[in-house]
Structures are given as structure tokens and as C-alpha cells.
Amino acid sequence: MTSGDLRRSSPAPGVLQLDLARPDVHNAISLGLQRELDAALADAAGDPAVRVVVLAGDGPAAFSAGYDLKELRAMTPDTGALSMLERDELLWRYFTFPKPTIAAVHGMAYGAGTLLAVCSDLRVGGPGTSITVTAAKYGGANLTWVLDTLIGAGQTRDLLMTSRAVSGEEAFRMGLVSRYAADGDVLGSALEAAEQIAAQPPESMREIKSLLLEGPGNGLRSRYDRENAVSRTTLRPRPVEEMFSSYFGSRAQ
């Protein structure tokens, strides 16, 4: 299905693929496109058929070049400030989306494109991937609240303070990219990961993501106890024969 600048498809059972479809401007994110993405995610959150979302960019050159600068330049200062407040909330909703998300970063990720990638649960890159956190170039700051949990304090200072581009291979080595598609088929690798996730019990995926999102800042014992509480209540154990049916079935043969 196509809707404006966001293309939706279902390449595998349980997998929703959302393509930022503005290849003529390197998939720059207009406010309208970001709202479309938010609406698509709201639909997906309530759809039991969707177990995982893959976010990709259209065309070979870019995942996303960031916010649409021509659109921003045309706004008045007040309108621009209000739009950024709205974008802040839209990005937070993407980060806290209750189902797993995967960013297929097959080309350039710049500015807000990098924000979306980092706020995804998994990131897949390849030889053509280039990721940059650009805010410092323009006197700003981005991702200080989350990037260090992915790549550590030292690497975070390097990327945020230099605004240098990181290749897919380097990003994989430092943990910024979760999976590396050496053959260049980034979307294929992202869809493979999505199918692996979609095969898991959706309740488990939801609770794992919730536990990870709410864990930082709490003590280890608190996080340990909360995981155990969720496992014993929300994820009430099924009978052993049911949980390990594949094991017992193979033993019976």
C-alpha cells in the first residue's frame, strides 16, 4: 500500500515494512512524512498481525538525509519551533513503540535519519552505509541520552563531538550497527532478522522491549526483580510440554 511519502508493505508474515519514499531528496523527512510514519506505527501497534517493523529508505543512496531543510527554511521562527516540539514527541513515540523495530541503513543516514536509526531496536548496515550524528555542526546536541548505552561513553563522545561519518564496517565494530551485511544486501539482512523476531511469541517481545526501555537508571537488583515478576505474571509460564513441544516431539520419534 502507498500513502504519500511513506510506502507500506508486508514482505513476510508478521513483518511490516515502512519505506521513506522520497528518493529525489535522499528521503529527507518532512513533517508530513514524520506524521505519516507516526500514524502507520499507531495502526501497527494495535494490529496483532504485525509483530515487527522494518524501516528503510527508498533508492540506493540513502536511508535518510535528515529533516527537509527546504521545508524548515520556509517556516517562520515560531512555526519552526513548534514543529520541532512536535517532532520531539514523534521521535519519542517511535523509540517507545511497543513492538520491535529494525532500521535497514543501506546508504547514508544523516541528522534525523540517524535519530530514527539509533532509536530502532536493531540497525543493519553494509559496505555502503554511512552514519553521522550532525547536531554539533550546527551548534546543537542529539542522542546524548541514549547513544552511550549502545556504544559506550568514549565512542559516544567521539561521534557527538566530531560529527564525523562512520562507515558501516566501523559502525558494526563499535556496536552502532547490530548486523553487518557484507554482501551489501542490507534490506535482505534486515528482513531476515525481522522474520526471526516475528517467529517469537509476541508477548515476550513486547515485555523484553519494555524491560530494556525502563531498565536504565534502576539498580541491578530492581531490574532483576522486575524481570522475574514479569516472567511469573504477565508472561505466566505455560505447561512444560507446551513450551518445549518441539523437544518432546523430536524425542518421541
Buried (B, 14 or more C-beta within 10 A) or exposed (E): EEEEBBBBBEBBEBBBBBBBBBBEBBBBBBBEBBBBBBEBBEEBEEEEEBBBBBBBBBBEBBBBBBBBEEBBEEBEEEEBEEBEEBBEEBBEBBBEBBBBBBBBBBBBBBBBBBBBBBBBBBBBBBBBBBBBBBBBEEEEEBBEEBBBEBBEEEBBEBBBEEBEBBBBBBBBBBEBBBBBBEEBBBBBBBBBBBBEBBEBEBEEBBBBBBBEEEBEEEEEEEBEEBBEEBBEEEBEEEEEEEEEEEEEEEEEE
